[in-house]
Amino acid sequence: MKLSKNAEKKIMANVKVLQDLLDPIEKSGTRIVFFEAPFDKDFMSSPASLFLRQALVGAFPPTKYGWIFPEGDQIYNTTDSIHLDKEGGIRFSNYMLNQLRINGWLSNI
C-alpha cells in the first residue's frame, strides 16, 4: 500500500517546520542527534514509516547530523506496538547512550 500524495505533502511540510525550528539551535553550536526507537516491525516497514524515515534522513543527512538507528538484529517487545516495554526501554536507552559515547556526541557523561 502506497502513501497518499496528501500524506506525503503533510510529512514534508512537518519536516520543513522541524528544519526551521532546529536551524537557530544548530547555529548556536548545539549538536543535533536524531534517533529512531524500535517499535513493531510491521509498523517500522509501513509506507508511512518508510516515507518519514526517508524524508528525515534526506533533510538531515547522516553526513551532517548524528543518527542512531535501532540495531537490526535486536528484538524489542512493545506494550502497544509503539512503546517499548520496560526491559526494552532500558536496553535501548543503554544502546543509545553507548552510541552517543562511541560517536563522541557526549561531552560530560
N, CA and C atoms as an extended XYZ file, in Angstrom:
327
Properties=species:S:1:pos:R:3:atomname:S:1:resname:S:1:resid:I:1 pbc="F F F"
N         0.837       -1.179        0.000 N   MET     1
C         0.000        0.000        0.000 CA  MET     1
C         0.885        1.248        0.000 C   MET     1
N         0.616        2.136       -0.907 N   LYS     2
C         1.412        3.361       -1.049 CA  LYS     2
C         0.782        4.486       -0.221 C   LYS     2
N         1.622        5.358        0.241 N   LEU     3
C         1.174        6.531        0.994 CA  LEU     3
C         0.554        7.527        0.021 C   LEU     3
N        -0.519        8.182        0.430 N   SER     4
C        -1.183        9.147       -0.450 CA  SER     4
C        -0.309       10.385       -0.647 C   SER     4
N        -0.500       11.053       -1.754 N   LYS     5
C         0.249       12.291       -2.029 CA  LYS     5
C        -0.035       13.327       -0.955 C   LYS     5
N        -1.275       13.394       -0.462 N   ASN     6
C        -1.627       14.340        0.591 CA  ASN     6
C        -0.846       14.040        1.875 C   ASN     6
N        -0.741       12.757        2.226 N   ALA     7
C         0.027       12.369        3.416 CA  ALA     7
C         1.504       12.704        3.237 C   ALA     7
N         2.028       12.461        2.042 N   GLU     8
C         3.425       12.806        1.768 CA  GLU     8
C         3.649       14.305        1.904 C   GLU     8
N         2.722       15.112        1.393 N   LYS     9
C         2.835       16.572        1.495 CA  LYS     9
C         2.841       17.026        2.946 C   LYS     9
N         1.969       16.422        3.764 N   LYS    10
C         1.907       16.783        5.188 CA  LYS    10
C         3.210       16.441        5.901 C   LYS    10
N         3.750       15.276        5.600 N   ILE    11
C         5.020       14.879        6.204 CA  ILE    11
C         6.126       15.847        5.798 C   ILE    11
N         6.193       16.169        4.526 N   MET    12
C         7.237       17.086        4.062 CA  MET    12
C         7.071       18.480        4.674 C   MET    12
N         5.841       18.934        4.855 N   ALA    13
C         5.602       20.231        5.500 CA  ALA    13
C         6.081       20.189        6.945 C   ALA    13
N         5.838       19.084        7.632 N   ASN    14
C         6.305       18.954        9.018 CA  ASN    14
C         7.827       18.877        9.099 C   ASN    14
N         8.450       18.226        8.134 N   VAL    15
C         9.913       18.168        8.092 CA  VAL    15
C        10.471       19.580        7.905 C   VAL    15
N         9.837       20.370        7.065 N   LYS    16
C        10.268       21.766        6.854 CA  LYS    16
C        10.139       22.572        8.144 C   LYS    16
N         9.041       22.400        8.859 N   VAL    17
C         8.862       23.080       10.146 CA  VAL    17
C         9.983       22.672       11.100 C   VAL    17
N        10.290       21.385       11.133 N   LEU    18
C        11.367       20.906       12.002 CA  LEU    18
C        12.703       21.536       11.611 C   LEU    18
N        12.980       21.619       10.320 N   GLN    19
C        14.211       22.274        9.867 CA  GLN    19
C        14.262       23.722       10.359 C   GLN    19
N        13.157       24.429       10.219 N   ASP    20
C        13.107       25.832       10.636 CA  ASP    20
C        13.296       25.981       12.145 C   ASP    20
N        12.750       25.051       12.914 N   LEU    21
C        12.892       25.112       14.368 CA  LEU    21
C        14.311       24.765       14.818 C   LEU    21
N        14.934       23.816       14.134 N   LEU    22
C        16.267       23.375       14.539 CA  LEU    22
C        17.385       24.274       14.038 C   LEU    22
N        17.130       25.023       12.981 N   ASP    23
C        18.171       25.873       12.398 CA  ASP    23
C        18.812       26.821       13.418 C   ASP    23
N        18.043       27.607       14.181 N   PRO    24
C        18.703       28.504       15.145 CA  PRO    24
C        19.407       27.751       16.274 C   PRO    24
N        18.881       26.597       16.629 N   ILE    25
C        19.525       25.796       17.674 CA  ILE    25
C        20.877       25.308       17.188 C   ILE    25
N        20.905       24.827       15.960 N   GLU    26
C        22.159       24.353       15.372 CA  GLU    26
C        23.152       25.504       15.211 C   GLU    26
N        22.662       26.655       14.784 N   LYS    27
C        23.542       27.814       14.592 CA  LYS    27
C        24.136       28.302       15.905 C   LYS    27
N        23.486       27.983       17.017 N   SER    28
C        24.025       28.383       18.319 CA  SER    28
C        25.146       27.457       18.770 C   SER    28
N        25.412       26.398       17.980 N   GLY    29
C        26.511       25.492       18.310 CA  GLY    29
C        26.072       24.166       18.899 C   GLY    29
N        24.785       23.938       18.991 N   THR    30
C        24.287       22.692       19.545 CA  THR    30
C        24.384       21.572       18.509 C   THR    30
N        24.898       20.442       18.928 N   ARG    31
C        24.985       19.261       18.059 CA  ARG    31
C        23.635       18.552       18.103 C   ARG    31
N        23.037       18.327       16.954 N   ILE    32
C        21.736       17.686       16.873 CA  ILE    32
C        21.929       16.223       16.508 C   ILE    32
N        21.345       15.361       17.315 N   VAL    33
C        21.423       13.922       17.093 CA  VAL    33
C        19.998       13.381       17.035 C   VAL    33
N        19.674       12.727       15.944 N   PHE    34
C        18.362       12.114       15.781 CA  PHE    34
C        18.457       10.642       16.153 C   PHE    34
N        17.335       10.093       16.590 N   PHE    35
C        17.290        8.659       16.830 CA  PHE    35
C        15.919        8.119       16.463 C   PHE    35
N        15.907        6.871       16.113 N   GLU    36
C        14.658        6.163       15.869 CA  GLU    36
C        14.598        5.013       16.850 C   GLU    36
N        13.641        5.080       17.735 N   ALA    37
C        13.451        3.981       18.681 CA  ALA    37
C        12.786        2.821       17.955 C   ALA    37
N        13.125        1.610       18.345 N   PRO    38
C        12.475        0.459       17.711 CA  PRO    38
C        11.012        0.366       18.135 C   PRO    38
N        10.205       -0.163       17.247 N   PHE    39
C         8.811       -0.459       17.571 CA  PHE    39
C         8.381       -1.628       16.704 C   PHE    39
N         7.133       -1.959       16.690 N   ASP    40
C         6.642       -3.131       15.977 CA  ASP    40
C         7.196       -3.193       14.552 C   ASP    40
N         7.731       -4.356       14.165 N   LYS    41
C         8.408       -4.483       12.866 CA  LYS    41
C         7.477       -4.214       11.694 C   LYS    41
N         6.197       -4.549       11.827 N   ASP    42
C         5.261       -4.257       10.740 CA  ASP    42
C         5.056       -2.758       10.580 C   ASP    42
N         4.975       -2.035       11.696 N   PHE    43
C         4.844       -0.580       11.629 CA  PHE    43
C         6.126        0.060       11.098 C   PHE    43
N         7.278       -0.492       11.497 N   MET    44
C         8.552        0.077       11.052 CA  MET    44
C         8.725       -0.006        9.539 C   MET    44
N         8.060       -0.982        8.922 N   SER    45
C         8.177       -1.136        7.468 CA  SER    45
C         6.914       -0.665        6.735 C   SER    45
N         6.045        0.049        7.433 N   SER    46
C         4.829        0.570        6.792 CA  SER    46
C         5.195        1.705        5.832 C   SER    46
N         4.343        1.977        4.842 N   PRO    47
C         4.633        3.079        3.917 CA  PRO    47
C         4.862        4.419        4.623 C   PRO    47
N         4.090        4.714        5.647 N   ALA    48
C         4.259        5.985        6.369 CA  ALA    48
C         5.610        6.036        7.071 C   ALA    48
N         5.979        4.960        7.757 N   SER    49
C         7.276        4.931        8.444 CA  SER    49
C         8.434        5.023        7.468 C   SER    49
N         8.337        4.296        6.373 N   LEU    50
C         9.411        4.330        5.373 CA  LEU    50
C         9.547        5.718        4.756 C   LEU    50
N         8.424        6.348        4.437 N   PHE    51
C         8.478        7.684        3.842 CA  PHE    51
C         9.013        8.697        4.838 C   PHE    51
N         8.537        8.634        6.077 N   LEU    52
C         9.006        9.570        7.100 CA  LEU    52
C        10.502        9.424        7.339 C   LEU    52
N        10.968        8.186        7.454 N   ARG    53
C        12.399        7.934        7.662 CA  ARG    53
C        13.213        8.500        6.495 C   ARG    53
N        12.751        8.250        5.276 N   GLN    54
C        13.449        8.746        4.084 CA  GLN    54
C        13.445       10.275        4.056 C   GLN    54
N        12.330       10.894        4.405 N   ALA    55
C        12.230       12.355        4.407 CA  ALA    55
C        13.162       12.968        5.448 C   ALA    55
N        13.205       12.383        6.631 N   LEU    56
C        14.056       12.929        7.697 CA  LEU    56
C        15.538       12.748        7.379 C   LEU    56
N        15.912       11.568        6.912 N   VAL    57
C        17.317       11.330        6.569 CA  VAL    57
C        17.725       12.205        5.380 C   VAL    57
N        16.790       12.444        4.465 N   GLY    58
C        17.085       13.329        3.335 CA  GLY    58
C        17.281       14.772        3.763 C   GLY    58
N        16.461       15.225        4.707 N   ALA    59
C        16.551       16.608        5.176 CA  ALA    59
C        17.697       16.809        6.163 C   ALA    59
N        18.021       15.754        6.896 N   PHE    60
C        19.069       15.819        7.917 CA  PHE    60
C        20.050       14.673        7.672 C   PHE    60
N        20.887       14.809        6.657 N   PRO    61
C        21.752       13.681        6.254 CA  PRO    61
C        22.746       13.277        7.344 C   PRO    61
N        22.985       11.970        7.452 N   PRO    62
C        23.932       11.467        8.453 CA  PRO    62
C        25.347       12.018        8.295 C   PRO    62
N        25.674       12.572        7.126 N   THR    63
C        26.993       13.177        6.952 CA  THR    63
C        27.105       14.498        7.704 C   THR    63
N        25.963       15.090        8.071 N   LYS    64
C        25.959       16.367        8.777 CA  LYS    64
C        25.380       16.272       10.189 C   LYS    64
N        24.478       15.331       10.402 N   TYR    65
C        23.791       15.184       11.693 CA  TYR    65
C        24.060       13.807       12.266 C   TYR    65
N        23.999       13.725       13.578 N   GLY    66
C        24.105       12.423       14.210 CA  GLY    66
C        22.807       11.654       14.059 C   GLY    66
N        22.923       10.382       13.827 N   TRP    67
C        21.764        9.495       13.721 CA  TRP    67
C        22.022        8.220       14.500 C   TRP    67
N        21.032        7.784       15.250 N   ILE    68
C        21.091        6.487       15.933 CA  ILE    68
C        19.865        5.698       15.490 C   ILE    68
N        20.119        4.588       14.820 N   PHE    69
C        19.037        3.711       14.371 CA  PHE    69
C        19.030        2.454       15.228 C   PHE    69
N        17.886        1.802       15.349 N   PRO    70
C        17.836        0.557       16.128 CA  PRO    70
C        18.779       -0.491       15.537 C   PRO    70
N        19.290       -1.319       16.406 N   GLU    71
C        20.129       -2.430       15.962 CA  GLU    71
C        19.241       -3.405       15.186 C   GLU    71
N        19.664       -3.750       13.996 N   GLY    72
C        18.846       -4.607       13.156 CA  GLY    72
C        18.640       -6.013       13.677 C   GLY    72
N        19.584       -6.509       14.474 N   ASP    73
C        19.495       -7.898       14.927 CA  ASP    73
C        18.846       -8.044       16.300 C   ASP    73
N        18.408       -6.949       16.892 N   GLN    74
C        17.806       -6.997       18.220 CA  GLN    74
C        16.283       -7.044       18.131 C   GLN    74
N        15.676       -7.793       19.026 N   ILE    75
C        14.218       -7.863       19.101 CA  ILE    75
C        13.781       -7.123       20.359 C   ILE    75
N        12.858       -6.191       20.172 N   TYR    76
C        12.316       -5.423       21.283 CA  TYR    76
C        10.824       -5.686       21.387 C   TYR    76
N        10.352       -5.864       22.597 N   ASN    77
C         8.921       -6.031       22.829 CA  ASN    77
C         8.305       -4.677       23.145 C   ASN    77
N         7.059       -4.517       22.725 N   THR    78
C         6.337       -3.275       22.991 CA  THR    78
C         5.096       -3.569       23.824 C   THR    78
N         4.567       -2.519       24.410 N   THR    79
C         3.322       -2.663       25.169 CA  THR    79
C         2.106       -2.486       24.267 C   THR    79
N         2.290       -1.800       23.125 N   ASP    80
C         1.157       -1.479       22.261 CA  ASP    80
C         1.565       -1.352       20.790 C   ASP    80
N         2.625       -1.989       20.391 N   SER    81
C         3.205       -1.945       19.045 CA  SER    81
C         4.045       -0.695       18.792 C   SER    81
N         3.988        0.275       19.688 N   ILE    82
C         4.754        1.510       19.510 CA  ILE    82
C         5.720        1.746       20.667 C   ILE    82
N         5.241        1.630       21.886 N   HIS    83
C         6.060        1.938       23.064 CA  HIS    83
C         6.760        0.688       23.582 C   HIS    83
N         8.059        0.817       23.818 N   LEU    84
C         8.836       -0.309       24.329 CA  LEU    84
C         8.377       -0.675       25.734 C   LEU    84
N         8.472       -1.966       26.038 N   ASP    85
C         8.198       -2.365       27.415 CA  ASP    85
C         9.388       -1.927       28.280 C   ASP    85
N         9.283       -2.108       29.582 N   LYS    86
C        10.313       -1.599       30.497 CA  LYS    86
C        11.695       -2.151       30.154 C   LYS    86
N        11.790       -3.450       29.953 N   GLU    87
C        13.091       -4.066       29.651 CA  GLU    87
C        13.648       -3.528       28.336 C   GLU    87
N        12.805       -3.406       27.329 N   GLY    88
C        13.245       -2.887       26.038 CA  GLY    88
C        13.657       -1.431       26.121 C   GLY    88
N        12.921       -0.661       26.913 N   GLY    89
C        13.262        0.748       27.095 CA  GLY    89
C        14.626        0.925       27.742 C   GLY    89
N        14.890        0.110       28.743 N   ILE    90
C        16.191        0.170       29.412 CA  ILE    90
C        17.301       -0.263       28.458 C   ILE    90
N        17.057       -1.357       27.735 N   ARG    91
C        18.070       -1.863       26.806 CA  ARG    91
C        18.364       -0.861       25.689 C   ARG    91
N        17.295       -0.261       25.113 N   PHE    92
C        17.528        0.698       24.039 CA  PHE    92
C        18.168        1.977       24.570 C   PHE    92
N        17.803        2.398       25.769 N   SER    93
C        18.438        3.577       26.378 CA  SER    93
C        19.934        3.351       26.554 C   SER    93
N        20.303        2.168       27.005 N   ASN    94
C        21.726        1.849       27.160 CA  ASN    94
C        22.429        1.818       25.808 C   ASN    94
N        21.768        1.268       24.796 N   TYR    95
C        22.322        1.251       23.448 CA  TYR    95
C        22.538        2.679       22.947 C   TYR    95
N        21.523        3.540       23.141 N   MET    96
C        21.651        4.939       22.707 CA  MET    96
C        22.804        5.633       23.422 C   MET    96
N        22.891        5.457       24.721 N   LEU    97
C        23.973        6.074       25.483 CA  LEU    97
C        25.328        5.607       24.977 C   LEU    97
N        25.454        4.323       24.688 N   ASN    98
C        26.692        3.785       24.146 CA  ASN    98
C        27.009        4.399       22.788 C   ASN    98
N        25.996        4.537       21.917 N   GLN    99
C        26.207        5.148       20.605 CA  GLN    99
C        26.620        6.616       20.733 C   GLN    99
N        26.022        7.318       21.665 N   LEU   100
C        26.397        8.716       21.900 CA  LEU   100
C        27.859        8.817       22.330 C   LEU   100
N        28.267        7.895       23.202 N   ARG   101
C        29.656        7.889       23.656 CA  ARG   101
C        30.626        7.505       22.536 C   ARG   101
N        30.308        6.430       21.826 N   ILE   102
C        31.181        5.931       20.749 CA  ILE   102
C        31.417        7.017       19.692 C   ILE   102
N        30.378        7.751       19.365 N   ASN   103
C        30.463        8.761       18.311 CA  ASN   103
C        30.955       10.124       18.801 C   ASN   103
N        31.256       10.209       20.097 N   GLY   104
C        31.763       11.467       20.648 CA  GLY   104
C        30.720       12.568       20.742 C   GLY   104
N        29.450       12.170       20.841 N   TRP   105
C        28.370       13.154       20.910 CA  TRP   105
C        28.019       13.535       22.331 C   TRP   105
N        28.715       12.972       23.292 N   LEU   106
C        28.548       13.345       24.701 CA  LEU   106
C        29.853       13.956       25.180 C   LEU   106
N        29.735       14.998       25.937 N   SER   107
C        30.964       15.608       26.416 CA  SER   107
C        31.191       15.411       27.902 C   SER   107
N        30.145       15.312       28.696 N   ASN   108
C        30.324       15.273       30.142 CA  ASN   108
C        29.665       14.073       30.826 C   ASN   108
N        29.203       13.107       30.061 N   ILE   109
C        28.517       11.967       30.716 CA  ILE   109
C        29.366       10.730       30.538 C   ILE   109
